[in-house]
Amino acid sequence: MDAFQTILKFFVNQKTAIGYSFMALLTMGGERVFSLVAFRCPCSHENFRYGLVFLFSPAFVLLVIGYFLNSKTWKLFTGCWANPRKIFPRGNICHFFYIFGQITLNALVAPVMWLSVALLNGTFYECAMSGLKNPAYLHAVCQSKSAKCFEELHKIACDKSSMPFSESDELKRTLQAQSQILGWCVIVTTALLSLLATCCVSCQSKVSHLQLMFWKVYEGKEKEQLEQIFQLYATKLSERNLKCFFENKEPEAIPLPSFQAWEDASQLYSFSSSKQHYSTIHRLVEEGQKEIGEEGETALDFVDRREIP
């Protein structure tokens, strides 16, 4: 039993790495399915558009899904039309851009994985660039090749060109090499930017490393118990209402937060170094609704970001 708990604790502690690994496997599998089942390069002058659609459209869809699945997206935008102060609070105009930037970074994980895998495979890029009719690009690719290269480059993706096999094979290898170089550039650039962003966030942290660890544990526990409380009170309220409806009785009082309390608790958390509050609800409980509604937000908390969208 102790060994099982140790293994379970290890997987819980490594849930971010496991989540990203699982996402990478899904991306690789999805790209392989697209390449074998759905993708059919037309080997015509439509190659360029067709290849780019298969290269970037899934990435865009994954980006949109990343926005949808991030709970902070709905925390940020829910009710903003009726109350613009939710996203542009008084005294902190950069609130929206800071939080939306965090959401976008999380949402970009899956699209970047797709682009990296697709470029390393080279199928989509090869089809797209073989149909590009830019004179400078054609001259660079077809240099020292026969004249047919300029006319039949779009056919090499389907092995239908009349060029010698050695030339067509070399052109295919060249396009695949270009694709893989771009793929590695995307991976290296993303890794460097992630490292720099993480270092910048850590350097600007207003709390120590140990307090940050406690903060993350608290945040996870609060979220877990909040969902349980939702289930409990929703069940109690629905049972009371149905019982009173069918038995024609007066309902007994069930204490629930006020409308303003729901509004205050739904705000994205802002950190203040003068007060040790670890969430919006913690702050609401300690200070009350009036103080939270009146106090301006000054410093945004980076701990509220999610590792996996």
Buried (B, 14 or more C-beta within 10 A) or exposed (E): EEEEEEEEEEEEEEEEEBBBEEBBEEBBEBBEEBBEEEBEBBBEEBBBEBBBEBBBEBBEEBBEBBBEBBEBBEBBBEBEEEEEEBBBBEEBEEBBEEBBEBBBBBBBBBBBBBBBBBBBBBBBBBBBBBBBEEEEEBEEBBEEBEEBBBBBBBBBBBEEBEBEEEBBEBBBEBBBEBBBEBBEEBBEEBEEEEEEEEEEEEEEBEBEEEBBEEBEEBBEEBEEEEEEEEEEBEEEEEEBEEEEEEEEEEEEEEEEEEEEBEBBBBBBBBBBEEEEBBBBBBBBEEBEBEEBEEBEBEEBBBBBBBEBB
